[in-house]
C-alpha cells in the first residue's frame, strides 16, 4: 500500500525543529520538507509576497501527494494560513495556534510572554490567537532578532548567547510573565539559555512541540495515520544550493540530512 506523506515548509532551516518533533511523535510517517532558502527571510517581505510564496510551495508539495501540510514558519502562518486553508483540499496546520493554545492552558495568572522575530511580533498573530482563547490574558511581546543568527551559528551555549538573552528577556522577566512562548522555530535551540534567564517559575512553550502534537491529533481523527510498524522516509527540497542548508540543518534536526534536492517552485518544481 502506498502511504501519503506529511508536507512541511519553511523559509529556511528553522522549520526543521518542527520536523524533529514530528519525527518523535510520528516516527512511522513519511515527510517531505521544503526550505525556501533562495528567498529567506520572509519576515522582511510584504504579506502579499509571503502569501504568494506559500501558495507556490504548497502547490509543489500537493503534486507530491501529501495528506497534510504544516506551515512551519511563523511569518507564513501569520499571513498565509487562512488563504491556504481555503485554496487547498487537505488539512493545513500553522505553528501559531498550537503554541497559543498551550500557553493559555499552562499559564497560571494569564500573563503570557511571546518572543519572536520582528515580523512575527509586528503581526500580533500570537497576541490575537491568545486573546481569542482567553480574552482576559495579558500578552507581552518582545522581538529577539539576534536569536536567529545565534542559533544558525551554533552559538547556543556561550557568553554571547547568555548576554543577548539577558538583554532581550529582562523586561519580560521584570513584568512577571509566568509563561513564555518561543514564537520562532529557531528558538528551541536556545531553550536551555532562555530557561536559565527566565528562571524556574516560568513555563516555556515550544510551538514546534505543540504543532507536532496537533498534527498527530488531526491524522488520528481522520484515520490517516500509518501503522506503527512502518518506518518513515524523509525527503528534503530547497530553492537554493543545498550546502548551507545541510550544514546548519544537521544541527537543527539533530541528525544527518540526506536526500536534499534543489528545485525551483515557480517552474513546476523542476529538479536542478
C-alpha positions in Angstrom: 0.0 0.0 0.0 1.3 3.5 -0.9 1.1 5.9 2.1 0.9 9.7 1.6 3.5 11.9 3.3 3.2 14.9 5.6 4.4 18.1 3.9 6.3 20.8 5.8 7.6 24.1 4.6 9.6 27.0 6.0 11.5 29.9 4.6 14.7 28.1 5.6 16.1 25.8 8.2 14.1 26.8 11.2 11.2 24.5 10.4 13.5 21.5 10.9 12.8 21.9 14.7 9.1 21.3 13.9 10.1 18.3 11.7 12.3 17.0 14.6 9.3 17.0 16.9 7.1 15.3 14.2 9.8 12.5 14.0 9.5 12.0 17.7 5.7 11.8 17.8 5.1 10.1 14.5 8.2 8.0 13.6 6.2 5.9 11.2 5.3 8.8 8.9 6.9 9.8 5.6 7.7 13.5 5.4 8.6 16.0 2.6 10.3 19.2 3.7 10.7 22.3 1.6 13.1 25.1 2.7 12.7 28.3 0.6 16.4 29.1 1.1 16.6 31.3 -2.1 14.0 33.7 -0.7 14.7 33.6 3.1 13.9 35.6 5.2 10.1 36.0 5.0 9.9 38.5 7.9 11.1 41.4 5.8 8.7 40.7 2.9 5.2 42.1 2.3 2.2 39.9 3.4 1.2 39.6 -0.3 4.6 38.3 -1.3 4.7 35.8 1.5 1.2 34.6 0.6 2.3 34.1 -3.0 5.4 32.1 -1.9 3.3 30.0 0.4 0.9 29.2 -2.4 3.7 28.2 -4.8 5.3 25.9 -2.3 2.0 24.3 -1.3 1.2 23.6 -4.9 4.6 22.0 -5.3 4.1 19.8 -2.2 0.5 18.8 -3.2 1.9 17.5 -6.5 3.9 15.1 -4.4 0.8 13.7 -2.9 0.9 15.0 0.7 -2.0 14.3 3.1 -1.5 17.2 5.5 0.5 20.5 5.3 2.5 22.1 8.1 3.3 25.7 7.7 6.4 25.6 9.9 7.1 29.3 9.5 5.7 31.9 11.9 5.5 34.7 9.3 3.7 32.5 6.8 1.4 31.1 9.5 0.5 34.7 10.4 -0.3 36.0 6.9 -1.0 33.0 4.6 -2.6 30.2 6.7 -6.2 31.1 6.1 -5.7 31.5 2.4 -4.0 28.1 2.1 -6.9 26.5 4.1 -9.4 28.0 1.6 -7.4 27.1 -1.5 -6.3 23.5 -0.9 -8.3 20.4 0.0 -6.1 19.0 2.7 -5.7 19.9 6.4 -3.3 22.8 6.9 -1.6 23.4 10.3 0.3 26.5 11.3 2.7 27.0 14.2 0.9 29.9 16.0 -2.4 28.4 17.0 -0.9 25.3 18.7 1.6 27.4 20.7 -1.1 30.0 21.7 -3.4 27.2 22.9 -0.8 25.5 25.0 0.2 28.9 26.6 -3.4 29.6 27.7 -3.6 26.0 29.1 -0.4 26.2 31.2 -0.5 29.9 32.3 -1.4 30.3 36.0 -2.0 34.0 36.1 -2.8 34.8 32.5 0.3 36.9 32.0 1.9 35.4 28.9 5.2 36.5 27.2 5.8 35.9 23.5 9.2 36.2 21.8 9.8 36.0 18.0 11.3 37.8 15.0 10.4 41.4 14.4 8.0 40.4 11.6 6.1 37.9 13.8 5.8 40.3 16.8 4.7 43.1 14.5 2.0 40.9 13.0 0.4 40.5 16.5 -0.6 37.0 15.4 0.2 35.3 18.8 -1.4 38.1 20.8 -4.6 37.7 18.7 -4.6 33.9 19.0 -4.1 34.0 22.8 -6.8 36.7 23.3 -9.3 34.6 21.2 -8.8 31.8 23.6 -8.6 33.9 26.8 -9.8 37.5 26.4 -8.6 38.3 29.9 -5.0 37.3 29.1 -2.2 39.9 29.3 0.2 39.4 26.4 3.6 41.0 26.5 5.8 40.6 23.4 9.5 41.1 22.6 11.3 40.8 19.2 14.6 38.9 19.6 16.1 39.1 16.1 19.7 38.1 17.1 18.5 34.7 18.4 18.2 33.5 14.7 21.8 34.1 13.7 23.0 32.7 17.1 21.1 29.5 16.5 22.3 29.2 12.9 25.9 29.8 14.0 25.6 27.2 16.8 26.3 29.8 19.5 23.6 28.5 21.8 25.6 28.0 25.0 28.2 30.7 25.3 28.6 34.2 26.9 27.3 36.0 23.8 24.1 34.0 23.8 23.7 34.4 27.5 24.1 38.2 27.5 21.8 38.5 24.5 19.1 36.5 26.3 19.5 38.6 29.4 19.1 41.9 27.5 16.1 40.7 25.5 14.3 38.9 28.3 14.9 41.1 31.3 11.8 43.3 30.6 9.5 40.2 30.3 11.0 38.7 33.5 10.5 42.0 35.4 6.9 42.1 34.2 6.3 38.8 35.9 5.1 36.6 33.0 4.6 33.0 34.1 4.6 31.5 30.6 6.8 32.3 27.6 6.0 31.3 24.1 9.0 30.5 21.8 7.4 32.1 18.8 10.2 31.3 16.3 11.3 27.9 15.0 14.9 28.8 15.6 14.4 29.4 19.4 14.2 25.8 20.6 17.9 25.6 20.1 18.3 28.3 22.7 15.8 26.8 25.1 18.3 26.0 27.9 19.7 29.6 28.0 16.2 31.1 27.7 15.0 28.8 30.6 18.1 29.8 32.7 17.5 33.5 32.0 13.7 33.4 32.8 14.1 31.3 35.9 12.3 28.1 37.2 8.9 29.7 37.7 8.3 30.5 34.0 6.9 27.7 31.8 8.4 27.7 28.2 6.0 26.8 25.4 7.7 25.3 22.4 5.5 25.9 19.3 7.3 23.1 17.5 6.3 20.5 20.1 2.7 21.7 20.2 2.5 21.7 16.4 3.7 18.1 16.2 1.0 17.1 18.7 -1.7 18.9 16.7 -0.6 17.1 13.5 -0.8 13.7 15.3 -4.3 14.5 16.6 -5.6 15.6 13.2 -4.2 12.5 11.4 -5.6 10.2 14.1 -9.0 11.8 13.9 -9.1 11.5 10.1 -7.8 7.9 10.3 -4.8 8.9 8.1 -2.0 7.6 10.4 0.4 5.0 9.1 0.7 1.8 11.1 3.3 2.0 13.9 5.1 -1.0 12.4 6.2 1.3 9.4 9.3 3.4 9.3 9.1 6.8 7.8 11.2 8.0 4.8 12.2 11.7 4.6 12.9 13.9 1.6 14.1 17.5 1.5 13.8 20.2 -1.1 15.4 23.6 -1.1 15.2 26.5 -3.6 19.0 27.4 -3.4 22.1 25.3 -3.4 21.8 22.7 -0.6 25.3 23.0 1.0 24.4 25.8 3.6 21.1 24.2 4.4 22.7 20.8 5.1 25.4 22.3 7.3 23.1 24.3 9.5 20.2 21.8 9.2 22.2 18.9 10.7 22.3 21.0 13.9 18.6 21.9 13.8 17.4 18.4 13.1 19.9 16.6 15.4 20.8 14.1 12.8 22.3 13.9 9.3 20.3 15.3 6.5 20.2 13.1 3.4 18.3 13.3 0.1 18.4 17.1 -0.2 17.4 18.3 -3.7 17.5 21.8 -5.2 14.3 22.7 -7.1 12.6 25.8 -8.5 9.0 26.1 -7.4 7.9 28.7 -10.0 8.5 26.4 -12.9 6.6 23.4 -11.8 9.3 22.2 -9.4 12.0 21.1 -11.8 14.9 19.4 -10.0 18.3 21.0 -10.6 
